[in-house]
Amino acid sequence: MHETQLRELAGRTVLVTGGAGLIGSRITGYLRQVGARPIALCTMDAYPRSTYRDLFGVDPADPDIIIGNIQNRGLVRKAVAQSDYVIHAAALADVAACTRRPMAAIQTNITGTQVLLDAVAACERIRRLVLVSSASVYGNGNPEDGARPCDEYRTMRRLLESVYGRVPPQFHEHTRLRPMSVYANTKAWGETQTVLTLGGVGTSYTVVRYFSVYGEPQVIKENSHSWVVAWFAARAALGLPLHLNGGGHQVRDLVHVDDIAIATVRALVAPLAHNETINVGTGVPTSIRKVAELAAEQYPEARFVETPLPPGDPLGGYAATHRMEAVLGWRPTITVEEGVARYVDWLDKTPEAIPRWLRARTETATA
């Protein structure tokens, strides 16, 4: 993809639902860099307002920040009507929270998505919608999906088995979807409904399946098992044990939030992304245990504790990136080693990012 294609966004208005969160705020920041005017529609209730202001750099008083719910039809229609492009990143994205409160997941991830799709389908001004989906739609996949019984493949199998104790599947965009959680199920529905709603009226769309997003200034949430880099770093910084759910044998393809933002914005204007589904990952499998070890390198006193695997937490796999590279003309640049080191360094310089409720556990443990 030629950089000149990004110039198509100069002077254009882009609606970013969920635009005040970690990913959304990074996307809006990158949109400004390429000359676009981002409008962020967000409830701003997932974190304390101070988190949005002090860590994500979002000012609620900004006229381009619309504080509201994606389920509000009038509000959504008004926001869509003044936009040239739409990025739909708003979601109840915490797997554990979706499992605990499935109706909340349905209201936000399904009802809210349909409200937005209806508004986009009725607006002739919209050039393209990018739907943010998730690699969780693949579930545990099938290790044989996309397999080729050649010597190179057999060698790779032996290598993966020696490192991970199993062969983590590589997820291709054509891999059969096997959602294992409420969250994953809502994302799979959103993908299908986007095709049905926008494909029926000829509005261009792209589905981007994010793999495991991490990076500063990500902040952990109580009773969640998502955002493993942030969890390990925060617990290690406080001297708390690092919990290896299921022994830490799950595999993730960790993608830094800076790379996520670039890929998403490119998907808005890449001609080959028209009506495509694209993995956004690095193509590198990393075990949860390896992430813990990378974090522990910065905290020599860190210790590990094996804990049960939470419901709906897949063993996981990693991305096939051929389509992403071909369609977007780009690939991620931040390695997991660099990204974890960056996060730990940021956390050391921003200790206030560690929530009070987690600090309270430290006080209880030492009392």
C-alpha positions in Angstrom: 0.0 0.0 0.0 1.5 3.3 -1.0 1.6 6.0 1.7 -0.2 8.3 -0.8 -3.4 6.3 -0.1 -3.4 7.6 3.4 -3.6 11.1 2.0 -7.2 10.3 1.0 -8.0 10.8 4.7 -6.7 14.4 4.8 -9.7 16.6 5.6 -12.0 13.7 6.0 -14.2 13.1 9.1 -13.9 9.6 10.7 -16.3 8.4 13.3 -14.6 6.1 15.8 -17.0 4.4 18.2 -15.2 3.5 21.4 -12.8 6.3 20.5 -11.9 7.2 24.0 -10.6 3.8 25.1 -7.0 2.5 24.8 -7.3 1.3 21.2 -9.8 4.0 20.1 -7.7 6.9 21.5 -4.6 5.5 19.7 -6.6 5.3 16.5 -7.9 8.8 16.8 -4.3 10.0 17.5 -3.0 8.3 14.3 -5.9 9.7 12.3 -4.9 13.2 13.3 -1.4 12.5 12.2 -2.6 11.7 8.7 -4.7 14.8 8.5 -8.2 13.4 9.3 -10.7 14.8 11.8 -11.7 12.0 14.1 -14.9 12.1 16.1 -15.0 9.8 19.1 -18.3 8.3 20.3 -17.9 6.6 23.7 -19.7 6.1 27.0 -16.5 6.8 28.9 -17.7 4.6 31.8 -15.3 1.6 31.5 -12.6 3.4 33.6 -12.6 6.4 36.0 -12.6 9.7 34.1 -9.1 10.4 35.4 -7.9 7.4 33.4 -9.3 8.7 30.2 -7.8 12.2 30.9 -4.5 11.4 32.4 -3.5 8.2 30.7 -5.4 8.1 27.4 -5.1 11.8 26.8 -8.9 12.2 26.2 -10.5 15.5 27.2 -14.3 15.1 27.7 -14.7 18.8 26.9 -13.3 18.3 23.4 -16.1 19.1 20.9 -15.1 16.1 18.9 -15.8 13.8 21.8 -19.4 12.6 21.9 -20.2 11.0 25.3 -23.1 8.6 24.6 -24.2 5.1 24.1 -23.9 3.2 20.8 -27.4 2.0 21.3 -28.8 5.5 21.1 -30.2 5.6 17.5 -30.6 9.3 17.2 -27.2 10.1 18.5 -25.6 7.4 16.2 -27.4 8.6 13.1 -26.3 12.2 13.8 -22.7 11.2 14.2 -22.7 9.0 11.1 -24.3 11.7 9.0 -21.3 14.1 9.5 -18.7 11.4 8.8 -17.0 10.1 5.7 -15.6 6.9 7.2 -16.5 4.8 10.3 -14.4 2.6 12.6 -16.5 0.5 14.9 -14.4 -0.3 18.0 -17.0 0.2 20.7 -17.6 -3.1 22.6 -17.8 -4.7 26.0 -14.4 -6.2 25.3 -13.6 -8.0 28.6 -14.1 -11.7 28.1 -14.8 -12.3 31.8 -17.3 -9.4 32.1 -19.2 -10.7 29.0 -19.3 -14.2 30.6 -20.7 -12.7 33.9 -23.1 -10.4 32.2 -24.2 -11.8 28.9 -27.1 -9.5 28.5 -24.8 -6.5 28.8 -22.6 -8.0 26.1 -25.6 -8.5 23.8 -26.8 -5.0 24.4 -23.5 -3.4 23.5 -21.9 -5.8 21.1 -25.0 -6.9 19.2 -27.7 -4.3 19.6 -25.2 -1.4 19.5 -23.6 -2.9 16.4 -26.9 -3.2 14.6 -27.9 0.4 15.5 -24.6 1.5 13.9 -24.9 -0.7 10.9 -28.4 0.6 10.2 -27.2 4.2 10.3 -24.2 3.5 8.0 -26.4 1.5 5.6 -28.8 4.5 5.3 -26.0 7.1 4.8 -24.7 7.5 1.3 -21.8 9.6 2.4 -20.0 6.8 4.1 -17.1 5.5 2.0 -16.2 2.5 4.2 -16.8 1.0 7.7 -14.1 -0.9 9.4 -15.5 -3.4 11.9 -13.2 -4.3 14.8 -13.4 -8.0 15.5 -11.3 -10.4 17.4 -9.1 -13.5 17.0 -11.3 -15.0 19.8 -13.8 -16.0 17.1 -11.3 -18.8 16.1 -11.5 -20.4 19.6 -8.9 -23.2 19.9 -9.1 -23.7 16.2 -7.9 -26.9 14.6 -4.1 -27.6 14.4 -4.7 -29.2 11.0 -6.5 -26.1 9.5 -4.4 -25.0 6.6 -1.8 -27.7 7.2 0.4 -28.8 4.4 1.9 -32.4 4.8 5.3 -31.4 3.5 8.8 -31.7 5.1 8.8 -28.0 6.0 5.5 -28.3 7.8 6.5 -31.5 9.7 9.7 -29.7 10.8 7.7 -26.8 12.0 5.3 -29.1 13.9 8.2 -30.7 15.8 9.7 -27.3 16.7 6.3 -26.0 17.9 5.7 -29.2 20.0 9.1 -28.9 21.6 8.5 -25.2 22.6 4.8 -25.2 23.5 4.1 -28.9 24.3 1.5 -28.9 21.5 1.1 -27.5 18.0 -0.7 -24.1 18.3 -2.9 -23.5 15.3 -2.2 -20.8 12.8 -5.4 -19.0 12.1 -6.2 -18.1 8.5 -9.0 -15.9 7.6 -10.8 -18.8 6.1 -10.4 -21.0 9.2 -13.7 -22.2 10.6 -14.9 -20.0 13.5 -15.3 -21.8 16.8 -16.2 -19.1 19.4 -15.8 -20.3 23.0 -17.1 -17.4 24.9 -20.0 -14.9 25.0 -17.6 -12.2 23.8 -16.3 -14.2 20.9 -19.8 -15.2 19.9 -20.9 -11.5 19.8 -17.9 -10.7 17.6 -18.7 -13.6 15.2 -22.3 -12.3 15.0 -21.0 -8.8 14.3 -18.9 -10.0 11.4 -21.8 -11.9 9.7 -24.2 -9.0 10.3 -21.9 -6.5 8.8 -21.7 -8.6 5.6 -25.5 -9.0 5.5 -26.3 -5.3 6.3 -23.7 -3.4 4.3 -23.2 -6.0 1.6 -26.9 -5.7 0.8 -26.7 -2.0 0.1 -23.3 -1.9 -1.5 -21.5 0.0 1.3 -17.8 -0.9 1.5 -16.7 -2.6 4.7 -13.6 -4.3 6.1 -13.4 -6.7 9.1 -10.2 -6.6 11.1 -9.6 -9.4 13.5 -7.3 -8.2 16.2 -5.1 -10.7 18.0 -4.0 -10.0 21.6 -3.6 -6.2 21.9 -1.3 -4.8 24.6 0.8 -1.7 25.2 1.1 1.4 27.3 -1.0 2.9 28.7 -3.2 -0.2 29.1 -4.8 -0.4 32.5 -6.1 -3.7 34.1 -9.7 -4.2 35.3 -10.7 -6.0 38.4 -12.0 -9.6 38.0 -10.6 -9.8 34.5 -8.1 -12.1 32.9 -7.6 -10.1 29.7 -4.5 -7.8 29.0 -1.9 -10.3 30.3 1.1 -8.0 29.8 -0.5 -5.3 32.0 -1.5 -7.8 34.6 1.9 -9.4 34.9 3.7 -6.1 35.0 1.4 -4.6 37.6 1.5 -7.6 39.9 5.3 -8.0 39.6 5.7 -4.3 40.4 3.8 -4.8 43.6 5.5 -8.0 44.6 2.4 -10.1 44.0 2.7 -13.6 42.4 2.2 -13.9 38.6 -0.8 -16.1 38.0 -0.3 -18.6 35.2 -3.9 -19.7 34.4 -3.8 -23.2 33.1 -0.1 -23.3 33.7 0.5 -20.5 31.2 0.5 -22.9 28.2 -2.0 -20.8 26.2 -0.6 -19.2 23.1 -1.3 -15.6 22.0 -0.2 -13.5 19.1 0.6 -10.2 20.9 0.2 -7.0 18.8 1.2 -3.7 20.2 -1.5 -1.0 20.2 0.6 1.3 18.1 0.6 -1.3 15.3 -3.1 -2.0 15.8 -3.9 1.7 15.2 -1.8 1.9 12.0 -3.4 -1.3 10.6 -6.9 -0.1 11.3 -6.4 3.2 9.7 -4.8 1.6 6.6 -7.8 -0.7 6.3 -10.0 2.4 5.9 -8.5 3.3 2.5 -6.6 0.3 1.1 -8.4 -0.6 -2.2 -7.8 -4.3 -1.7 -9.5 -4.2 1.8 -12.9 -3.6 0.2 -15.3 -6.2 1.7 -12.4 -8.2 3.1 -11.7 -9.9 6.5 -8.1 -9.4 7.7 -6.1 -10.8 10.6 -4.1 -8.2 12.4 -1.3 -10.0 14.1 2.4 -10.5 14.1 2.4 -14.2 13.0 4.5 -15.1 16.0 3.1 -17.4 18.7 4.0 -16.5 22.3 3.0 -18.5 25.3 1.5 -16.8 28.4 4.4 -18.3 30.4 6.8 -16.6 28.1 5.1 -13.2 28.6 5.4 -13.8 32.4 9.1 -14.5 32.0 9.6 -11.4 29.9 7.9 -9.3 32.6 9.8 -11.1 35.4 13.2 -10.2 33.7 12.5 -6.6 35.0 11.5 -7.8 38.5 14.0 -10.4 39.8 11.9 -11.2 42.9 8.8 -12.1 40.8 7.4 -15.6 41.4 4.9 -17.7 39.5 1.7 -19.5 40.7 -0.2 -21.9 38.6 -4.0 -21.3 38.7 -7.1 -22.8 37.0 -7.9 -21.9 33.4 -10.9 -19.4 33.4 -14.1 -20.4 31.5 -14.0 -19.3 27.9 -10.2 -18.7 27.9 -9.0 -20.4 24.7 -5.7 -22.2 24.3 -5.3 -20.0 21.3 -3.0 -19.7 18.3 -1.4 -17.2 16.1 -2.2 -15.2 13.0 -1.6 -16.0 9.4 -0.5 -12.6 8.1 -0.2 -13.1 4.4 -3.5 -11.4 3.6 -2.8 -8.5 5.9 0.6 -7.9 4.3 -0.8 -8.2 0.8 -3.9 -6.1 1.4 -2.4 -3.4 3.6 1.1 -3.4 2.2 2.4 -3.4 5.8 3.3 -5.5 8.8 3.7 -4.8 12.5 7.1 -3.5 13.6 7.1 -3.9 17.5 8.3 -7.2 18.8 6.8 -8.7 22.0 10.2 -8.4 23.7 10.4 -4.7 22.9 6.7 -4.1 23.7 6.9 -5.8 27.1 10.0 -3.8 28.0 8.3 -0.6 26.9 5.2 -1.4 29.0 7.3 -2.2 32.1 9.3 1.0 31.7 6.1 3.1 31.3 4.6 1.5 34.4 7.7 2.2 36.4 7.4 5.9 35.4 3.7 5.9 35.9 3.0 4.0 39.1 -0.4 5.7 39.5 -1.6 3.5 36.6 -1.7 0.6 39.1 -5.3 0.6 40.4 -6.0 1.2 44.1 -7.9 -2.1 44.4 -4.8 -4.1 43.3 -2.6 -2.1 45.8 -5.1 -3.0 48.5 -4.4 -6.7 47.8 -0.7 -6.0 48.4 -1.5 -4.4 51.8 -3.7 -7.3 52.7 -1.0 -9.9 51.8 1.6 -8.1 53.9 -0.7 -7.3 56.9 
